[in-house]
Amino acid sequence: MNFGFGQAHAKAHLLGEHSVVYGYPAIITPLLSLNNKAEITDSDKTIIESDNFSGTMYQLNYRFSGLYSLLTELLNFFGKPDLTFRMNIKSNVPSKKGLGSSAAYAVAITKAVFDYFDYKGSDQEIFKFSQIAENKNHGKSSGGDTFAVMAERPIFFDSDKDATILRLDAKAYIVVADSGTAGLTSQAVKLVADNYAKDRKKYGDYFREMGQIAEQGRKELIAGDLEDFGGLMSENQRLLAQIGVSTPYLERLNKIAIQSGALGAKLTGGGLGGSIVALSKTLPQAKIIEQELKKSGAAGTWISRI
């Protein structure tokens, strides 16, 4: 029996949401404790099962058209458009929380299909196929999430270039907190695009400033200057609020994180809901921040080293 396995993990944007879509850099870190695993085996009919879907590939098209498009392209690539199979997907990456759930699905599925056909695809090939689903899901994807859910360390991502792994000497921790409301990435991307079309100078200046923050953040992170990096995260949050993708509750969680000792805090992902990410220099302080966010109603929290 043929068998294929693929795995990817969650991510958190530390700097550069939205502006990365317009050609500016971003810094994104993997969340290795949250992962997505896909398995594919032979079957006399095609069945796909996951935590939020169970049905045929064609039923998948009505609810998850990005994944349907991805699987169609993968099967065509291997010359097996009519292949029947069973795919099981297990994930503990929360969906619609700005943590890269859709990218993790796409990468895990792509890796599983490659493995099923015993094909040693390159990272660039995995990226190319996974982006089929991401662009379908979000309208316009920078590709940063896809690279990040494949990486083992934080990346500096420039959509005009590539993803560069950042190697840190200093210890640092992030606390991710789920606001309990769904993030609306595609709506947020459209909102920002519409506003940019109406006032290119104003929003262009916002994007340019976010890009400069990400460039400076790369230097601070490599140098281990966590206080300055945290300040850049909070400054990035101010700009995200300016472009209209923050919410009052996200702002409240950020404020609580700062009051609890975080060096910086901001939303992560598309916004209009979803999650925040807060920076801490030590694990004990990260646990204090986590407890305060839980007391304030965060629906879920995770601590990760970067």
Secondary structure, 3 states (H helix, E strand, C coil): CCEEEEEEEEEEEEECCCHHHHCCCEEEEEEEEEEEEEEEEECCCCEEEECCEEECHHHHHHHCHHHHHHHHHHHHHCCCCCCCEEEEEEECCCCCCCCCHHHHHHHHHHHHHHHHCCCCCCHHHHHHHHHHHHHHHHCCCCCHHHHHCCCCCCEEECCCCCEEECCCCCCCEEEEEECCCCCCHHHHHHHHHHHHHHCHHHHHHHHHHHHHHHHHHHHHHHHCCHHHHHHHHHHHHHHHHHCCCCCHHHHHHHHHHHHCCCCEEEEECCCCCCEEEEEECCHHHHHHHHHHHHHCCCCEEEEEEC
